[in-house]
Amino acid sequence: MVVMLGMGWSVAACGSSSTHTPSAGSSASPSVSVATSGPCESVKTTTAIVDVPPACAALWAPYQVTKVPPSDILLQEHVPLAPPVKNMTNGAVSDADAQSWANASNRDSGWYMWAEANGQPAFLRHLVGPALINALEVQAMQQGANILQPDCNLYPTSNTLFKIGSDGQAYFGRKGLPTDNAYAFVVGYTKAPCSETIRYRDGRTATIDDFAQPTVAFAPGKLIRDPVLGDIWFGDAGGNCRDTTGPPPDWCGR
């Protein structure tokens, strides 16, 4: 899940879905997103799409990638499960579904990490809406750079799920962001400061500071069951509790 913090950008998420349903907060890693026995079984490391088996290339071609990840890439990245979700939907969403959505958002972040580390800007559009794609990062990748996203910027340490009411819709509308999502995660990041690294082909590096202090941000979106990526939380708007645009008071404990 990618969230837009207002004062900057943050690639973030809430967990990753699992076929064996570990308990919330478990340290176990999520299940792989592509079956290891499928057409990409022989792909053990990230490989140019022209060099993978034809059936594997056909599987990944719709995602506009020039490289294909190994089937167990989310395990290799050690994508964590989400912390337990505080469900504030008054029964509109079950606790189990809220947790699985949070897990799906970490899966989304794991894919985002892979995409930026391997220079795949077009793939980002399959993970988040355009408002959450950082133009500076895309420009760097188009110049051949790789972007290293840290866990502190990917995986929140707390998750609360809210049903978006009229005040939330108005808030996103004032920011010129989509207003059609029904639910939003309010996510906390306590591991600060946090920054990402851009590595250019010529050896130069640059740093993007994502947040300097613990932050509470918003990640509205919806669950997508993708046949290749698995369950992901597709976000297309965002914000944070320090936003002067006036987020819903309940989201920030006011």
PyRosetta script that sets phi, psi and omega in degrees:
from pyrosetta import init, pose_from_sequence

init()
pose = pose_from_sequence("MVVMLGMGWSVAACGSSSTHTPSAGSSASPSVSVATSGPCESVKTTTAIVDVPPACAALWAPYQVTKVPPSDILLQEHVPLAPPVKNMTNGAVSDADAQSWANASNRDSGWYMWAEANGQPAFLRHLVGPALINALEVQAMQQGANILQPDCNLYPTSNTLFKIGSDGQAYFGRKGLPTDNAYAFVVGYTKAPCSETIRYRDGRTATIDDFAQPTVAFAPGKLIRDPVLGDIWFGDAGGNCRDTTGPPPDWCGR")
pose.set_psi(1, 133.6)
pose.set_omega(1, 177.1)
pose.set_phi(2, -107.1)
pose.set_psi(2, 132.8)
pose.set_omega(2, 177.2)
pose.set_phi(3, -120.6)
pose.set_psi(3, 145.2)
pose.set_omega(3, 178.3)
pose.set_phi(4, -101.5)
pose.set_psi(4, 118.2)
pose.set_omega(4, -171.1)
pose.set_phi(5, -85.8)
pose.set_psi(5, -7.6)
pose.set_omega(5, -178.9)
pose.set_phi(6, 92.8)
pose.set_psi(6, -56.5)
pose.set_omega(6, 179.5)
pose.set_phi(7, -89.8)
pose.set_psi(7, -1.4)
pose.set_omega(7, -179.8)
pose.set_phi(8, -178.3)
pose.set_psi(8, -159.3)
pose.set_omega(8, -177.9)
pose.set_phi(9, -123.9)
pose.set_psi(9, 149.2)
pose.set_omega(9, 175.2)
pose.set_phi(10, -146.3)
pose.set_psi(10, 125.6)
pose.set_omega(10, 171.2)
pose.set_phi(11, -84.1)
pose.set_psi(11, 121.9)
pose.set_omega(11, -170.9)
pose.set_phi(12, -145.9)
pose.set_psi(12, 164.4)
pose.set_omega(12, 177.5)
pose.set_phi(13, -160.7)
pose.set_psi(13, -173.6)
pose.set_omega(13, -173.3)
pose.set_phi(14, -130.6)
pose.set_psi(14, 0.8)
pose.set_omega(14, 179.7)
pose.set_phi(15, 149.1)
pose.set_psi(15, -163.4)
pose.set_omega(15, 178.5)
pose.set_phi(16, -153.5)
pose.set_psi(16, 138.9)
pose.set_omega(16, -174.6)
pose.set_phi(17, -70.5)
pose.set_psi(17, 154.7)
pose.set_omega(17, -175.5)
pose.set_phi(18, -140.7)
pose.set_psi(18, 140.4)
pose.set_omega(18, -179.5)
pose.set_phi(19, -75.1)
pose.set_psi(19, -21.7)
pose.set_omega(19, -178.0)
pose.set_phi(20, -103.5)
pose.set_psi(20, 6.1)
pose.set_omega(20, 172.8)
pose.set_phi(21, 47.5)
pose.set_psi(21, 68.3)
pose.set_omega(21, 172.9)
pose.set_phi(22, -66.4)
pose.set_psi(22, 161.8)
pose.set_omega(22, 179.2)
pose.set_phi(23, -66.6)
pose.set_psi(23, 152.7)
pose.set_omega(23, -179.6)
pose.set_phi(24, -58.6)
pose.set_psi(24, 136.6)
pose.set_omega(24, 178.6)
pose.set_phi(25, 84.0)
pose.set_psi(25, 0.7)
pose.set_omega(25, 178.4)
pose.set_phi(26, -61.8)
pose.set_psi(26, 150.4)
pose.set_omega(26, 178.4)
pose.set_phi(27, -86.4)
pose.set_psi(27, -0.6)
pose.set_omega(27, -179.7)
pose.set_phi(28, -65.7)
pose.set_psi(28, 151.6)
pose.set_omega(28, 178.5)
pose.set_phi(29, -85.1)
pose.set_psi(29, 156.7)
pose.set_omega(29, 179.8)
pose.set_phi(30, -73.5)
pose.set_psi(30, 165.5)
pose.set_omega(30, 177.4)
pose.set_phi(31, -69.9)
pose.set_psi(31, 157.7)
pose.set_omega(31, 178.9)
pose.set_phi(32, -66.6)
pose.set_psi(32, 156.5)
pose.set_omega(32, -175.1)
pose.set_phi(33, -91.9)
pose.set_psi(33, -21.4)
pose.set_omega(33, 177.5)
pose.set_phi(34, -120.7)
pose.set_psi(34, 128.5)
pose.set_omega(34, -177.8)
pose.set_phi(35, -56.4)
pose.set_psi(35, 132.3)
pose.set_omega(35, -177.1)
pose.set_phi(36, -68.1)
pose.set_psi(36, -14.3)
pose.set_omega(36, 178.6)
pose.set_phi(37, -96.5)
pose.set_psi(37, 6.6)
pose.set_omega(37, -176.5)
pose.set_phi(38, -84.4)
pose.set_psi(38, -164.2)
pose.set_omega(38, -175.3)
pose.set_phi(39, -66.1)
pose.set_psi(39, -15.5)
pose.set_omega(39, 179.5)
pose.set_phi(40, -103.1)
pose.set_psi(40, 17.3)
pose.set_omega(40, -176.0)
pose.set_phi(41, -55.3)
pose.set_psi(41, -35.4)
pose.set_omega(41, -175.5)
pose.set_phi(42, -81.0)
pose.set_psi(42, -7.8)
pose.set_omega(42, -178.3)
pose.set_phi(43, -84.4)
pose.set_psi(43, 107.6)
pose.set_omega(43, -175.5)
pose.set_phi(44, -101.9)
pose.set_psi(44, -20.2)
pose.set_omega(44, 176.1)
pose.set_phi(45, -136.4)
pose.set_psi(45, 163.4)
pose.set_omega(45, 177.2)
pose.set_phi(46, -57.7)
pose.set_psi(46, 126.4)
pose.set_omega(46, -169.6)
pose.set_phi(47, -134.8)
pose.set_psi(47, 143.6)
pose.set_omega(47, 176.0)
pose.set_phi(48, -55.2)
pose.set_psi(48, 137.9)
pose.set_omega(48, -175.2)
pose.set_phi(49, -62.5)
pose.set_psi(49, -25.5)
pose.set_omega(49, 179.2)
pose.set_phi(50, -74.1)
pose.set_psi(50, -11.5)
pose.set_omega(50, -176.7)
pose.set_phi(51, -107.9)
pose.set_psi(51, 2.6)
pose.set_omega(51, 178.6)
pose.set_phi(52, -96.8)
pose.set_psi(52, 163.7)
pose.set_omega(52, 178.7)
pose.set_phi(53, -54.8)
pose.set_psi(53, 146.6)
pose.set_omega(53, -177.0)
pose.set_phi(54, -53.3)
pose.set_psi(54, -39.8)
pose.set_omega(54, -179.4)
pose.set_phi(55, -67.3)
pose.set_psi(55, -34.4)
pose.set_omega(55, 177.1)
pose.set_phi(56, -69.3)
pose.set_psi(56, -42.9)
pose.set_omega(56, 178.1)
pose.set_phi(57, -61.3)
pose.set_psi(57, -39.9)
pose.set_omega(57, 179.4)
pose.set_phi(58, -65.4)
pose.set_psi(58, -34.4)
pose.set_omega(58, 178.7)
pose.set_phi(59, -64.2)
pose.set_psi(59, -40.8)
pose.set_omega(59, -173.8)
pose.set_phi(60, -93.7)
pose.set_psi(60, -15.9)
pose.set_omega(60, -176.8)
pose.set_phi(61, -55.0)
pose.set_psi(61, -40.2)
pose.set_omega(61, -179.2)
pose.set_phi(62, -63.7)
pose.set_psi(62, -13.9)
pose.set_omega(62, -178.2)
pose.set_phi(63, -92.2)
pose.set_psi(63, 6.9)
pose.set_omega(63, 173.6)
pose.set_phi(64, 58.5)
pose.set_psi(64, 42.0)
pose.set_omega(64, 179.2)
pose.set_phi(65, -102.8)
pose.set_psi(65, 152.9)
pose.set_omega(65, 172.0)
pose.set_phi(66, -104.0)
pose.set_psi(66, -8.8)
pose.set_omega(66, 176.9)
pose.set_phi(67, -132.4)
pose.set_psi(67, 158.7)
pose.set_omega(67, -180.0)
pose.set_phi(68, -122.1)
pose.set_psi(68, 131.5)
pose.set_omega(68, 179.5)
pose.set_phi(69, -80.8)
pose.set_psi(69, 160.3)
pose.set_omega(69, 170.8)
pose.set_phi(70, -66.5)
pose.set_psi(70, 155.5)
pose.set_omega(70, -176.1)
pose.set_phi(71, -60.8)
pose.set_psi(71, -27.5)
pose.set_omega(71, -177.3)
pose.set_phi(72, -103.0)
pose.set_psi(72, 30.3)
pose.set_omega(72, -174.1)
pose.set_phi(73, -60.1)
pose.set_psi(73, -36.4)
pose.set_omega(73, -179.2)
pose.set_phi(74, -69.0)
pose.set_psi(74, -31.1)
pose.set_omega(74, 173.4)
pose.set_phi(75, -69.6)
pose.set_psi(75, -40.8)
pose.set_omega(75, 178.6)
pose.set_phi(76, -62.9)
pose.set_psi(76, -34.4)
pose.set_omega(76, 178.7)
pose.set_phi(77, -79.1)
pose.set_psi(77, -8.4)
pose.set_omega(77, -177.8)
pose.set_phi(78, 58.4)
pose.set_psi(78, 45.5)
pose.set_omega(78, 177.5)
pose.set_phi(79, -62.3)
pose.set_psi(79, 122.9)
pose.set_omega(79, -177.3)
pose.set_phi(80, -83.0)
pose.set_psi(80, 161.9)
pose.set_omega(80, 167.9)
pose.set_phi(81, -75.2)
pose.set_psi(81, 159.0)
pose.set_omega(81, -178.5)
pose.set_phi(82, -71.2)
pose.set_psi(82, 149.5)
pose.set_omega(82, 167.2)
pose.set_phi(83, -62.3)
pose.set_psi(83, 159.0)
pose.set_omega(83, 179.6)
pose.set_phi(84, -54.6)
pose.set_psi(84, 135.1)
pose.set_omega(84, -178.0)
pose.set_phi(85, -88.1)
pose.set_psi(85, 133.6)
pose.set_omega(85, 170.3)
pose.set_phi(86, -87.4)
pose.set_psi(86, 113.7)
pose.set_omega(86, -172.6)
pose.set_phi(87, -93.3)
pose.set_psi(87, 111.0)
pose.set_omega(87, -178.2)
pose.set_phi(88, -110.7)
pose.set_psi(88, 28.6)
pose.set_omega(88, -176.9)
pose.set_phi(89, -93.7)
pose.set_psi(89, 4.8)
pose.set_omega(89, 178.6)
pose.set_phi(90, 55.0)
pose.set_psi(90, 40.1)
pose.set_omega(90, 175.7)
pose.set_phi(91, 88.5)
pose.set_psi(91, -5.5)
pose.set_omega(91, 179.0)
pose.set_phi(92, -64.9)
pose.set_psi(92, -30.7)
pose.set_omega(92, 176.4)
pose.set_phi(93, -126.9)
pose.set_psi(93, 133.3)
pose.set_omega(93, 178.8)
pose.set_phi(94, -69.3)
pose.set_psi(94, 158.0)
pose.set_omega(94, 177.8)
pose.set_phi(95, -60.6)
pose.set_psi(95, -38.3)
pose.set_omega(95, -179.5)
pose.set_phi(96, -64.6)
pose.set_psi(96, -42.6)
pose.set_omega(96, 178.8)
pose.set_phi(97, -68.0)
pose.set_psi(97, -40.0)
pose.set_omega(97, 178.6)
pose.set_phi(98, -59.0)
pose.set_psi(98, -41.8)
pose.set_omega(98, 179.2)
pose.set_phi(99, -67.5)
pose.set_psi(99, -39.5)
pose.set_omega(99, 179.9)
pose.set_phi(100, -68.0)
pose.set_psi(100, -33.7)
pose.set_omega(100, 175.9)
pose.set_phi(101, -65.3)
pose.set_psi(101, -42.1)
pose.set_omega(101, 178.1)
pose.set_phi(102, -63.2)
pose.set_psi(102, -41.2)
pose.set_omega(102, 176.9)
pose.set_phi(103, -61.6)
pose.set_psi(103, -40.5)
pose.set_omega(103, -179.7)
pose.set_phi(104, -63.5)
pose.set_psi(104, -31.0)
pose.set_omega(104, -179.6)
pose.set_phi(105, -70.8)
pose.set_psi(105, -32.2)
pose.set_omega(105, 174.6)
pose.set_phi(106, -69.1)
pose.set_psi(106, -35.2)
pose.set_omega(106, 174.9)
pose.set_phi(107, -59.7)
pose.set_psi(107, -45.1)
pose.set_omega(107, 177.9)
pose.set_phi(108, -57.5)
pose.set_psi(108, -42.7)
pose.set_omega(108, 179.6)
pose.set_phi(109, -66.7)
pose.set_psi(109, -35.3)
pose.set_omega(109, 176.4)
pose.set_phi(110, -62.5)
pose.set_psi(110, -40.6)
pose.set_omega(110, 175.8)
pose.set_phi(111, -65.9)
pose.set_psi(111, -38.5)
pose.set_omega(111, 178.9)
pose.set_phi(112, -62.7)
pose.set_psi(112, -41.4)
pose.set_omega(112, 177.5)
pose.set_phi(113, -58.9)
pose.set_psi(113, -46.9)
pose.set_omega(113, -179.9)
pose.set_phi(114, -62.0)
pose.set_psi(114, -44.8)
pose.set_omega(114, -176.9)
pose.set_phi(115, -59.2)
pose.set_psi(115, -45.7)
pose.set_omega(115, -176.8)
pose.set_phi(116, -75.0)
pose.set_psi(116, -32.6)
pose.set_omega(116, 178.8)
pose.set_phi(117, -71.6)
pose.set_psi(117, -17.7)
pose.set_omega(117, -177.0)
pose.set_phi(118, -120.3)
pose.set_psi(118, 18.9)
pose.set_omega(118, 172.9)
pose.set_phi(119, 61.0)
pose.set_psi(119, 53.1)
pose.set_omega(119, -177.9)
pose.set_phi(120, -121.2)
pose.set_psi(120, 67.1)
pose.set_omega(120, -175.2)
pose.set_phi(121, -62.9)
pose.set_psi(121, -34.7)
pose.set_omega(121, -178.4)
pose.set_phi(122, -66.3)
pose.set_psi(122, -30.1)
pose.set_omega(122, -179.9)
pose.set_phi(123, -66.3)
pose.set_psi(123, -26.3)
pose.set_omega(123, -178.2)
pose.set_phi(124, -58.2)
pose.set_psi(124, -31.4)
pose.set_omega(124, -178.4)
pose.set_phi(125, -66.9)
pose.set_psi(125, -16.2)
pose.set_omega(125, 176.1)
pose.set_phi(126, -87.1)
pose.set_psi(126, -5.0)
pose.set_omega(126, -176.6)
pose.set_phi(127, -111.7)
pose.set_psi(127, -32.2)
pose.set_omega(127, -176.7)
pose.set_phi(128, -147.3)
pose.set_psi(128, 164.7)
pose.set_omega(128, 174.8)
pose.set_phi(129, -75.7)
pose.set_psi(129, 164.0)
pose.set_omega(129, -174.6)
pose.set_phi(130, -60.9)
pose.set_psi(130, -29.0)
pose.set_omega(130, -178.6)
pose.set_phi(131, -66.2)
pose.set_psi(131, -19.6)
pose.set_omega(131, -176.2)
pose.set_phi(132, -102.3)
pose.set_psi(132, 7.2)
pose.set_omega(132, 178.0)
pose.set_phi(133, -98.7)
pose.set_psi(133, 119.2)
pose.set_omega(133, -176.8)
pose.set_phi(134, -74.8)
pose.set_psi(134, 117.2)
pose.set_omega(134, -177.5)
pose.set_phi(135, -61.1)
pose.set_psi(135, -33.9)
pose.set_omega(135, 179.2)
pose.set_phi(136, -65.5)
pose.set_psi(136, -38.6)
pose.set_omega(136, 178.2)
pose.set_phi(137, -67.9)
pose.set_psi(137, -41.9)
pose.set_omega(137, 178.4)
pose.set_phi(138, -62.0)
pose.set_psi(138, -43.7)
pose.set_omega(138, 178.8)
pose.set_phi(139, -59.5)
pose.set_psi(139, -42.8)
pose.set_omega(139, 179.0)
pose.set_phi(140, -63.0)
pose.set_psi(140, -43.9)
pose.set_omega(140, 179.6)
pose.set_phi(141, -65.1)
pose.set_psi(141, -36.7)
pose.set_omega(141, 177.6)
pose.set_phi(142, -65.5)
pose.set_psi(142, -21.3)
pose.set_omega(142, 175.9)
pose.set_phi(143, -90.4)
pose.set_psi(143, 6.3)
pose.set_omega(143, 177.4)
pose.set_phi(144, 94.2)
pose.set_psi(144, 7.1)
pose.set_omega(144, -179.0)
pose.set_phi(145, -81.5)
pose.set_psi(145, 155.9)
pose.set_omega(145, 170.6)
pose.set_phi(146, -111.4)
pose.set_psi(146, 145.2)
pose.set_omega(146, -177.9)
pose.set_phi(147, -116.9)
pose.set_psi(147, 125.2)
pose.set_omega(147, -177.8)
pose.set_phi(148, -100.3)
pose.set_psi(148, 109.9)
pose.set_omega(148, -179.8)
pose.set_phi(149, -91.8)
pose.set_psi(149, 127.8)
pose.set_omega(149, 179.2)
pose.set_phi(150, -82.7)
pose.set_psi(150, 157.2)
pose.set_omega(150, 178.9)
pose.set_phi(151, -59.6)
pose.set_psi(151, -33.2)
pose.set_omega(151, -177.9)
pose.set_phi(152, -63.4)
pose.set_psi(152, -20.9)
pose.set_omega(152, -179.9)
pose.set_phi(153, -99.3)
pose.set_psi(153, -9.9)
pose.set_omega(153, -176.4)
pose.set_phi(154, -101.8)
pose.set_psi(154, -40.9)
pose.set_omega(154, -167.7)
pose.set_phi(155, -122.3)
pose.set_psi(155, 112.7)
pose.set_omega(155, -178.3)
pose.set_phi(156, -70.2)
pose.set_psi(156, 161.4)
pose.set_omega(156, 179.7)
pose.set_phi(157, -98.5)
pose.set_psi(157, -6.8)
pose.set_omega(157, 174.3)
pose.set_phi(158, -150.0)
pose.set_psi(158, 150.8)
pose.set_omega(158, -179.2)
pose.set_phi(159, -139.8)
pose.set_psi(159, 131.1)
pose.set_omega(159, 172.7)
pose.set_phi(160, -130.3)
pose.set_psi(160, 131.7)
pose.set_omega(160, -178.9)
pose.set_phi(161, -103.7)
pose.set_psi(161, 128.1)
pose.set_omega(161, 177.8)
pose.set_phi(162, -121.0)
pose.set_psi(162, 147.7)
pose.set_omega(162, 166.3)
pose.set_phi(163, -80.4)
pose.set_psi(163, 131.3)
pose.set_omega(163, -177.7)
pose.set_phi(164, -79.2)
pose.set_psi(164, 117.9)
pose.set_omega(164, 177.8)
pose.set_phi(165, -96.2)
pose.set_psi(165, -166.9)
pose.set_omega(165, -177.7)
pose.set_phi(166, -64.6)
pose.set_psi(166, -32.5)
pose.set_omega(166, 178.9)
pose.set_phi(167, -68.3)
pose.set_psi(167, -36.8)
pose.set_omega(167, 176.8)
pose.set_phi(168, -68.3)
pose.set_psi(168, -41.9)
pose.set_omega(168, 177.5)
pose.set_phi(169, -62.2)
pose.set_psi(169, -40.9)
pose.set_omega(169, 178.9)
pose.set_phi(170, -65.0)
pose.set_psi(170, -39.2)
pose.set_omega(170, 179.1)
pose.set_phi(171, -60.1)
pose.set_psi(171, -50.6)
pose.set_omega(171, -179.8)
pose.set_phi(172, -66.4)
pose.set_psi(172, -34.6)
pose.set_omega(172, 177.3)
pose.set_phi(173, -62.8)
pose.set_psi(173, -40.7)
pose.set_omega(173, 177.9)
pose.set_phi(174, -63.2)
pose.set_psi(174, -26.7)
pose.set_omega(174, 179.3)
pose.set_phi(175, -88.8)
pose.set_psi(175, -0.4)
pose.set_omega(175, -179.4)
pose.set_phi(176, 72.2)
pose.set_psi(176, 28.7)
pose.set_omega(176, -177.9)
pose.set_phi(177, -109.6)
pose.set_psi(177, 161.8)
pose.set_omega(177, 178.9)
pose.set_phi(178, -56.1)
pose.set_psi(178, 144.8)
pose.set_omega(178, -177.1)
pose.set_phi(179, -121.3)
pose.set_psi(179, 14.2)
pose.set_omega(179, -172.4)
pose.set_phi(180, -96.1)
pose.set_psi(180, 2.0)
pose.set_omega(180, 178.1)
pose.set_phi(181, -77.8)
pose.set_psi(181, 146.6)
pose.set_omega(181, -179.2)
pose.set_phi(182, -92.2)
pose.set_psi(182, -24.1)
pose.set_omega(182, -173.9)
pose.set_phi(183, -137.2)
pose.set_psi(183, 154.3)
pose.set_omega(183, 178.0)
pose.set_phi(184, -140.9)
pose.set_psi(184, 138.1)
pose.set_omega(184, 168.5)
pose.set_phi(185, -87.0)
pose.set_psi(185, 135.0)
pose.set_omega(185, 168.2)
pose.set_phi(186, -102.6)
pose.set_psi(186, 116.1)
pose.set_omega(186, -168.5)
pose.set_phi(187, -118.1)
pose.set_psi(187, 140.2)
pose.set_omega(187, 180.0)
pose.set_phi(188, -109.7)
pose.set_psi(188, 141.2)
pose.set_omega(188, 176.3)
pose.set_phi(189, -123.0)
pose.set_psi(189, 115.2)
pose.set_omega(189, -176.9)
pose.set_phi(190, -106.2)
pose.set_psi(190, -11.0)
pose.set_omega(190, -177.1)
pose.set_phi(191, -91.7)
pose.set_psi(191, 87.9)
pose.set_omega(191, -176.0)
pose.set_phi(192, -130.0)
pose.set_psi(192, 155.7)
pose.set_omega(192, -1.2)
pose.set_phi(193, -70.0)
pose.set_psi(193, 161.0)
pose.set_omega(193, -176.3)
pose.set_phi(194, -139.9)
pose.set_psi(194, 133.1)
pose.set_omega(194, -179.5)
pose.set_phi(195, -147.1)
pose.set_psi(195, 157.3)
pose.set_omega(195, 178.2)
pose.set_phi(196, -110.2)
pose.set_psi(196, 161.4)
pose.set_omega(196, -175.9)
pose.set_phi(197, -120.7)
pose.set_psi(197, 132.8)
pose.set_omega(197, 173.9)
pose.set_phi(198, -103.1)
pose.set_psi(198, 126.3)
pose.set_omega(198, 177.3)
pose.set_phi(199, -114.3)
pose.set_psi(199, 117.4)
pose.set_omega(199, -179.5)
pose.set_phi(200, -90.0)
pose.set_psi(200, 163.1)
pose.set_omega(200, -176.6)
pose.set_phi(201, -61.8)
pose.set_psi(201, -31.5)
pose.set_omega(201, -176.9)
pose.set_phi(202, -84.1)
pose.set_psi(202, 7.4)
pose.set_omega(202, 178.0)
pose.set_phi(203, 96.3)
pose.set_psi(203, -11.8)
pose.set_omega(203, 178.4)
pose.set_phi(204, -67.2)
pose.set_psi(204, 151.0)
pose.set_omega(204, 173.9)
pose.set_phi(205, -130.3)
pose.set_psi(205, 153.8)
pose.set_omega(205, 175.7)
pose.set_phi(206, -140.9)
pose.set_psi(206, 158.0)
pose.set_omega(206, -177.7)
pose.set_phi(207, -121.6)
pose.set_psi(207, 137.0)
pose.set_omega(207, 172.0)
pose.set_phi(208, -110.9)
pose.set_psi(208, 117.7)
pose.set_omega(208, 178.1)
pose.set_phi(209, -81.5)
pose.set_psi(209, 118.0)
pose.set_omega(209, -177.3)
pose.set_phi(210, -86.4)
pose.set_psi(210, -46.2)
pose.set_omega(210, 172.9)
pose.set_phi(211, -159.4)
pose.set_psi(211, 145.6)
pose.set_omega(211, -174.6)
pose.set_phi(212, -99.1)
pose.set_psi(212, -13.7)
pose.set_omega(212, -178.1)
pose.set_phi(213, -145.4)
pose.set_psi(213, 163.5)
pose.set_omega(213, 179.0)
pose.set_phi(214, -49.6)
pose.set_psi(214, 139.7)
pose.set_omega(214, -169.2)
pose.set_phi(215, -137.3)
pose.set_psi(215, 144.8)
pose.set_omega(215, 171.3)
pose.set_phi(216, -114.4)
pose.set_psi(216, 123.8)
pose.set_omega(216, -175.8)
pose.set_phi(217, -128.7)
pose.set_psi(217, 170.1)
pose.set_omega(217, -176.0)
pose.set_phi(218, -116.3)
pose.set_psi(218, 139.1)
pose.set_omega(218, -179.4)
pose.set_phi(219, -135.5)
pose.set_psi(219, 77.6)
pose.set_omega(219, 174.4)
pose.set_phi(220, -71.9)
pose.set_psi(220, 151.6)
pose.set_omega(220, 179.3)
pose.set_phi(221, 173.6)
pose.set_psi(221, -161.3)
pose.set_omega(221, 179.8)
pose.set_phi(222, -150.2)
pose.set_psi(222, 154.8)
pose.set_omega(222, 178.5)
pose.set_phi(223, -77.9)
pose.set_psi(223, 133.1)
pose.set_omega(223, 173.6)
pose.set_phi(224, -122.8)
pose.set_psi(224, 129.7)
pose.set_omega(224, 176.3)
pose.set_phi(225, -97.1)
pose.set_psi(225, 97.3)
pose.set_omega(225, -174.7)
pose.set_phi(226, -94.1)
pose.set_psi(226, 133.9)
pose.set_omega(226, -176.2)
pose.set_phi(227, -66.6)
pose.set_psi(227, -21.6)
pose.set_omega(227, -179.5)
pose.set_phi(228, -105.8)
pose.set_psi(228, -44.0)
pose.set_omega(228, -174.6)
pose.set_phi(229, -85.1)
pose.set_psi(229, -15.5)
pose.set_omega(229, -173.7)
pose.set_phi(230, 83.2)
pose.set_psi(230, -166.9)
pose.set_omega(230, 178.1)
pose.set_phi(231, -69.5)
pose.set_psi(231, 128.5)
pose.set_omega(231, 176.0)
pose.set_phi(232, -133.4)
pose.set_psi(232, 154.7)
pose.set_omega(232, 175.5)
pose.set_phi(233, -100.1)
pose.set_psi(233, 108.2)
pose.set_omega(233, -176.2)
pose.set_phi(234, -89.6)
pose.set_psi(234, 107.2)
pose.set_omega(234, 179.1)
pose.set_phi(235, -99.6)
pose.set_psi(235, 148.3)
pose.set_omega(235, 178.8)
pose.set_phi(236, -141.1)
pose.set_psi(236, 15.0)
pose.set_omega(236, 178.1)
pose.set_phi(237, -154.1)
pose.set_psi(237, 174.3)
pose.set_omega(237, -179.3)
pose.set_phi(238, -176.2)
pose.set_psi(238, -174.1)
pose.set_omega(238, -179.2)
pose.set_phi(239, 164.2)
pose.set_psi(239, -170.5)
pose.set_omega(239, -179.1)
pose.set_phi(240, -157.4)
pose.set_psi(240, 168.8)
pose.set_omega(240, -173.3)
pose.set_phi(241, -72.9)
pose.set_psi(241, -10.9)
pose.set_omega(241, 176.7)
pose.set_phi(242, -96.7)
pose.set_psi(242, 8.4)
pose.set_omega(242, -177.2)
pose.set_phi(243, -73.0)
pose.set_psi(243, 124.8)
pose.set_omega(243, 179.7)
pose.set_phi(244, -74.2)
pose.set_psi(244, -6.4)
pose.set_omega(244, 178.8)
pose.set_phi(245, -70.8)
pose.set_psi(245, -13.7)
pose.set_omega(245, 173.4)
pose.set_phi(246, 90.1)
pose.set_psi(246, 70.1)
pose.set_omega(246, 177.1)
pose.set_phi(247, -69.5)
pose.set_psi(247, 163.4)
pose.set_omega(247, 177.3)
pose.set_phi(248, -55.4)
pose.set_psi(248, 130.8)
pose.set_omega(248, -176.9)
pose.set_phi(249, -57.1)
pose.set_psi(249, -36.7)
pose.set_omega(249, -178.0)
pose.set_phi(250, -60.7)
pose.set_psi(250, -32.1)
pose.set_omega(250, -177.8)
pose.set_phi(251, -68.0)
pose.set_psi(251, -23.2)
pose.set_omega(251, -176.2)
pose.set_phi(252, -114.5)
pose.set_psi(252, 14.2)
pose.set_omega(252, 177.3)
pose.set_phi(253, 67.2)
pose.set_psi(253, 31.5)
pose.set_omega(253, -178.9)
pose.set_phi(254, -99.6)
pose.dump_pdb("model.pdb")
